[in-house]
């Protein structure tokens, strides 16, 4: 076995080892986040919707009064139209 050949092989492997890189001065890069005008409009609408009540109490009270007095009437045609339109709108 030749010792000089071993030294050459050793030098080749040492050359391919990763070298330590000197650290650069530490600079911090901060990410920036901006909301578009469309996003701001969406947030405003979402807040307004959250503030609105889920049930319109005045409309419910008026309907309860009509039902109690017997003056609440809905035609069968209106009910059928509503059911059919809901069926066809949801299947699309």
N, CA, C and O atoms as a DFTB+ gen file, in Angstrom:
368 C
 N C O
     1  1       0.849      -1.181       0.000
     2  2       0.000       0.000       0.000
     3  2       0.885       1.231       0.000
     4  3       1.892       1.288       0.706
     5  1       0.501       2.215      -0.797
     6  2       1.281       3.443      -0.901
     7  2       0.692       4.504       0.008
     8  3      -0.504       4.787      -0.062
     9  1       1.499       5.081       0.841
    10  2       1.053       6.090       1.792
    11  2       0.753       7.402       1.089
    12  3      -0.185       8.096       1.480
    13  1       1.506       7.762       0.077
    14  2       1.271       9.031      -0.616
    15  2      -0.082       9.035      -1.327
    16  3      -0.703      10.091      -1.444
    17  1      -0.546       7.895      -1.799
    18  2      -1.867       7.822      -2.429
    19  2      -2.957       8.033      -1.381
    20  3      -3.982       8.651      -1.669
    21  1      -2.746       7.529      -0.182
    22  2      -3.702       7.728       0.894
    23  2      -3.830       9.209       1.239
    24  3      -4.933       9.691       1.496
    25  1      -2.742       9.911       1.246
    26  2      -2.763      11.348       1.519
    27  2      -3.544      12.100       0.450
    28  3      -4.265      13.047       0.765
    29  1      -3.414      11.700      -0.784
    30  2      -4.148      12.367      -1.862
    31  2      -5.656      12.120      -1.727
    32  3      -6.458      13.035      -1.918
    33  1      -6.033      10.894      -1.400
    34  2      -7.453      10.566      -1.217
    35  2      -8.003      11.334      -0.032
    36  3      -9.119      11.851      -0.077
    37  1      -7.220      11.407       1.018
    38  2      -7.636      12.136       2.211
    39  2      -7.853      13.611       1.890
    40  3      -8.798      14.215       2.397
    41  1      -7.016      14.185       1.079
    42  2      -7.139      15.590       0.709
    43  2      -8.400      15.820      -0.130
    44  3      -9.043      16.863      -0.014
    45  1      -8.742      14.865      -0.954
    46  2      -9.946      15.005      -1.786
    47  2     -11.187      15.034      -0.905
    48  3     -12.071      15.867      -1.099
    49  1     -11.253      14.113       0.073
    50  2     -12.421      14.073       0.945
    51  2     -12.503      15.299       1.841
    52  3     -13.603      15.760       2.147
    53  1     -11.409      15.819       2.254
    54  2     -11.427      17.010       3.095
    55  2     -11.882      18.237       2.303
    56  3     -12.485      19.153       2.862
    57  1     -11.602      18.250       1.044
    58  2     -12.005      19.378       0.217
    59  2     -13.522      19.420       0.040
    60  3     -14.099      20.491      -0.144
    61  1     -14.171      18.243       0.097
    62  2     -15.610      18.228      -0.130
    63  2     -16.413      18.433       1.152
    64  3     -17.640      18.513       1.092
    65  1     -15.770      18.518       2.288
    66  2     -16.477      18.777       3.536
    67  2     -16.992      20.214       3.546
    68  3     -16.355      21.124       3.015
    69  1     -18.133      20.390       4.148
    70  2     -18.660      21.753       4.199
    71  2     -17.781      22.636       5.072
    72  3     -17.340      22.238       6.150
    73  1     -17.544      23.814       4.591
    74  2     -16.728      24.774       5.315
    75  2     -17.620      25.610       6.217
    76  3     -18.765      25.896       5.868
    77  1     -17.117      25.992       7.341
    78  2     -17.879      26.862       8.233
    79  2     -17.914      28.254       7.628
    80  3     -16.903      28.786       7.170
    81  1     -19.077      28.809       7.641
    82  2     -19.258      30.139       7.084
    83  2     -19.331      31.117       8.247
    84  3     -20.019      30.887       9.241
    85  1     -18.619      32.187       8.096
    86  2     -18.634      33.204       9.144
    87  2     -20.017      33.839       9.187
    88  3     -20.612      34.138       8.152
    89  1     -20.512      34.037      10.391
    90  2     -21.836      34.633      10.535
    91  2     -21.800      36.093      10.126
    92  3     -20.887      36.848      10.460
    93  1     -22.820      36.446       9.401
    94  2     -22.972      37.849       9.041
    95  2     -23.559      38.570      10.231
    96  3     -24.063      37.950      11.167
    97  1     -23.490      39.857      10.183
    98  2     -24.092      40.609      11.275
    99  2     -25.583      40.289      11.306
   100  3     -26.239      40.209      10.268
   101  1     -26.095      40.111      12.500
   102  2     -27.489      39.704      12.629
   103  2     -28.418      40.876      12.331
   104  3     -28.479      41.854      13.075
   105  1     -29.117      40.749      11.250
   106  2     -30.130      41.738      10.901
   107  2     -31.468      41.033      10.943
   108  3     -31.619      39.932      10.413
   109  1     -32.399      41.644      11.551
   110  2     -33.718      41.030      11.631
   111  2     -34.590      41.579      10.510
   112  3     -34.690      42.786      10.291
   113  1     -35.203      40.654       9.825
   114  2     -36.124      41.013       8.757
   115  2     -37.522      40.761       9.299
   116  3     -37.841      39.649       9.719
   117  1     -38.322      41.756       9.288
   118  2     -39.672      41.629       9.816
   119  2     -40.653      41.500       8.651
   120  3     -40.578      42.210       7.648
   121  1     -41.562      40.572       8.834
   122  2     -42.617      40.410       7.846
   123  2     -43.652      41.500       8.046
   124  3     -43.915      41.942       9.165
   125  1     -44.228      41.918       6.942
   126  2     -45.259      42.928       7.031
   127  2     -46.566      42.342       6.520
   128  3     -46.594      41.557       5.573
   129  1     -47.622      42.740       7.163
   130  2     -48.949      42.276       6.806
   131  2     -49.841      43.483       6.612
   132  3     -50.000      44.300       7.519
   133  1     -50.416      43.594       5.444
   134  2     -51.349      44.687       5.187
   135  2     -52.659      44.087       4.683
   136  3     -52.667      43.098       3.950
   137  1     -53.732      44.687       5.081
   138  2     -55.056      44.229       4.681
   139  2     -55.540      45.123       3.546
   140  3     -55.473      46.349       3.633
   141  1     -56.026      44.497       2.488
   142  2     -56.517      45.266       1.346
   143  2     -57.814      45.969       1.713
   144  3     -58.426      45.683       2.742
   145  1     -58.218      46.888       0.858
   146  2     -59.466      47.613       1.118
   147  2     -60.660      46.659       1.064
   148  3     -61.631      46.837       1.798
   149  1     -60.588      45.661       0.206
   150  2     -61.656      44.674       0.122
   151  2     -61.726      43.878       1.432
   152  3     -62.813      43.586       1.930
   153  1     -60.570      43.536       1.976
   154  2     -60.526      42.826       3.247
   155  2     -61.057      43.672       4.391
   156  3     -61.736      43.162       5.282
   157  1     -60.749      44.966       4.370
   158  2     -61.257      45.875       5.406
   159  2     -62.778      45.995       5.319
   160  3     -63.468      46.023       6.338
   161  1     -63.288      46.065       4.092
   162  2     -64.737      46.118       3.907
   163  2     -65.390      44.840       4.430
   164  3     -66.452      44.885       5.050
   165  1     -64.751      43.710       4.176
   166  2     -65.268      42.430       4.654
   167  2     -65.297      42.401       6.180
   168  3     -66.272      41.946       6.777
   169  1     -64.233      42.883       6.805
   170  2     -64.182      42.908       8.266
   171  2     -65.275      43.809       8.839
   172  3     -65.905      43.464       9.838
   173  1     -65.500      44.965       8.208
   174  2     -66.538      45.882       8.665
   175  2     -67.920      45.234       8.553
   176  3     -68.735      45.332       9.471
   177  1     -68.172      44.578       7.431
   178  2     -69.457      43.907       7.232
   179  2     -69.639      42.769       8.234
   180  3     -70.736      42.558       8.749
   181  1     -68.575      42.048       8.503
   182  2     -68.645      40.931       9.451
   183  2     -68.953      41.430      10.865
   184  3     -69.726      40.804      11.590
   185  1     -68.351      42.551      11.254
   186  2     -68.624      43.128      12.569
   187  2     -70.075      43.608      12.664
   188  3     -70.732      43.418      13.688
   189  1     -70.572      44.235      11.582
   190  2     -71.949      44.723      11.581
   191  2     -72.935      43.558      11.658
   192  3     -73.959      43.650      12.336
   193  1     -72.629      42.481      10.974
   194  2     -73.489      41.307      10.996
   195  2     -73.485      40.656      12.378
   196  3     -74.519      40.180      12.846
   197  1     -72.333      40.635      13.023
   198  2     -72.246      40.054      14.364
   199  2     -73.024      40.884      15.376
   200  3     -73.560      40.345      16.345
   201  1     -73.087      42.189      15.157
   202  2     -73.806      43.078      16.080
   203  2     -75.317      43.022      15.871
   204  3     -76.080      43.341      16.783
   205  1     -75.748      42.624      14.688
   206  2     -77.190      42.572      14.399
   207  2     -77.809      41.359      15.089
   208  3     -77.179      40.306      15.184
   209  1     -79.035      41.508      15.568
   210  2     -79.691      40.369      16.216
   211  2     -80.077      39.302      15.192
   212  3     -80.364      39.609      14.035
   213  1     -80.079      38.045      15.636
   214  2     -80.426      36.942      14.743
   215  2     -81.927      36.892      14.447
   216  3     -82.338      36.460      13.370
   217  1     -82.732      37.332      15.399
   218  2     -84.183      37.268      15.256
   219  2     -84.738      38.689      15.261
   220  3     -84.423      39.492      16.140
   221  1     -85.563      38.982      14.271
   222  2     -86.211      40.294      14.222
   223  2     -87.457      40.241      15.097
   224  3     -88.524      39.797      14.673
   225  1     -87.290      40.703      16.317
   226  2     -88.338      40.586      17.333
   227  2     -89.644      41.260      16.914
   228  3     -90.719      40.717      17.166
   229  1     -89.572      42.436      16.278
   230  2     -90.795      43.148      15.903
   231  2     -91.592      42.381      14.857
   232  3     -92.822      42.385      14.886
   233  1     -90.887      41.714      13.921
   234  2     -91.592      40.946      12.897
   235  2     -92.224      39.691      13.515
   236  3     -93.346      39.318      13.171
   237  1     -91.491      39.050      14.426
   238  2     -92.012      37.860      15.092
   239  2     -93.249      38.221      15.923
   240  3     -94.239      37.490      15.928
   241  1     -93.175      39.353      16.620
   242  2     -94.319      39.780      17.454
   243  2     -95.541      40.056      16.589
   244  3     -96.659      39.702      16.962
   245  1     -95.334      40.685      15.439
   246  2     -96.461      40.983      14.545
   247  2     -97.081      39.696      14.014
   248  3     -98.305      39.592      13.936
   249  1     -96.264      38.719      13.651
   250  2     -96.784      37.447      13.148
   251  2     -97.507      36.672      14.243
   252  3     -98.542      36.058      13.985
   253  1     -96.977      36.694      15.458
   254  2     -97.642      36.020      16.572
   255  2     -99.023      36.631      16.830
   256  3     -99.990      35.926      17.120
   257  1     -99.086      37.941      16.720
   258  2    -100.355      38.641      16.934
   259  2    -101.368      38.260      15.866
   260  3    -102.539      38.034      16.171
   261  1    -100.921      38.187      14.608
   262  2    -101.819      37.806      13.517
   263  2    -102.307      36.369      13.686
   264  3    -103.481      36.076      13.455
   265  1    -101.400      35.471      14.090
   266  2    -101.795      34.072      14.282
   267  2    -102.796      33.960      15.435
   268  3    -103.786      33.234      15.340
   269  1    -102.527      34.682      16.519
   270  2    -103.417      34.632      17.686
   271  2    -104.801      35.186      17.365
   272  3    -105.808      34.673      17.852
   273  1    -104.847      36.233      16.546
   274  2    -106.143      36.836      16.210
   275  2    -106.851      36.090      15.084
   276  3    -108.035      36.322      14.838
   277  1    -106.132      35.188      14.391
   278  2    -106.744      34.423      13.299
   279  2    -106.712      35.142      11.977
   280  3    -107.353      34.695      11.027
   281  1    -105.986      36.244      11.879
   282  2    -105.944      37.006      10.625
   283  2    -104.734      36.656       9.756
   284  3    -104.527      37.274       8.712
   285  1    -103.937      35.677      10.173
   286  2    -102.753      35.296       9.375
   287  2    -103.167      34.268       8.341
   288  3    -103.555      33.149       8.675
   289  1    -103.079      34.663       7.080
   290  2    -103.462      33.776       5.980
   291  2    -102.366      33.757       4.928
   292  3    -101.842      34.796       4.526
   293  1    -102.037      32.563       4.500
   294  2    -101.070      32.392       3.416
   295  2    -101.737      31.497       2.385
   296  3    -102.324      30.470       2.725
   297  1    -101.642      31.893       1.129
   298  2    -102.290      31.098       0.090
   299  2    -101.467      29.836      -0.195
   300  3    -100.245      29.826      -0.049
   301  1    -102.148      28.806      -0.592
   302  2    -101.495      27.536      -0.929
   303  2    -100.566      27.723      -2.124
   304  3     -99.534      27.062      -2.231
   305  1    -100.944      28.629      -3.016
   306  2    -100.123      28.893      -4.203
   307  2     -98.762      29.472      -3.789
   308  3     -97.731      29.088      -4.340
   309  1     -98.762      30.397      -2.817
   310  2     -97.500      30.992      -2.353
   311  2     -96.602      29.938      -1.714
   312  3     -95.390      29.940      -1.926
   313  1     -97.197      29.040      -0.932
   314  2     -96.422      27.972      -0.293
   315  2     -95.836      27.049      -1.350
   316  3     -94.657      26.700      -1.279
   317  1     -96.640      26.650      -2.328
   318  2     -96.171      25.758      -3.391
   319  2     -95.061      26.418      -4.195
   320  3     -94.056      25.778      -4.506
   321  1     -95.231      27.681      -4.532
   322  2     -94.193      28.396      -5.287
   323  2     -92.883      28.451      -4.504
   324  3     -91.804      28.260      -5.065
   325  1     -92.989      28.710      -3.217
   326  2     -91.799      28.797      -2.381
   327  2     -91.079      27.453      -2.288
   328  3     -89.853      27.399      -2.387
   329  1     -91.829      26.373      -2.099
   330  2     -91.232      25.037      -1.992
   331  2     -90.558      24.650      -3.303
   332  3     -89.433      24.150      -3.304
   333  1     -91.239      24.879      -4.404
   334  2     -90.687      24.511      -5.715
   335  2     -89.440      25.344      -6.011
   336  3     -88.442      24.799      -6.482
   337  1     -89.473      26.633      -5.750
   338  2     -88.305      27.477      -6.051
   339  2     -87.111      27.078      -5.160
   340  3     -85.974      27.081      -5.632
   341  1     -87.348      26.740      -3.900
   342  2     -86.264      26.296      -3.012
   343  2     -85.668      24.980      -3.511
   344  3     -84.453      24.784      -3.467
   345  1     -86.543      24.070      -3.991
   346  2     -86.081      22.792      -4.490
   347  2     -85.182      22.962      -5.707
   348  3     -84.111      22.358      -5.776
   349  1     -85.611      23.783      -6.674
   350  2     -84.838      23.956      -7.895
   351  2     -83.603      24.813      -7.671
   352  3     -82.596      24.622      -8.354
   353  1     -83.653      25.751      -6.733
   354  2     -82.477      26.582      -6.451
   355  2     -81.385      25.770      -5.761
   356  3     -80.201      26.006      -6.001
   357  1     -81.756      24.831      -4.922
   358  2     -80.756      24.057      -4.182
   359  2     -80.156      22.948      -5.026
   360  3     -79.053      22.495      -4.719
   361  1     -80.819      22.491      -6.065
   362  2     -80.314      21.384      -6.879
   363  2     -79.352      21.851      -7.968
   364  3     -78.728      21.021      -8.629
   365  1     -79.221      23.135      -8.163
   366  2     -78.326      23.656      -9.217
   367  2     -76.918      23.632      -8.799
   368  3     -76.040      24.033      -9.563
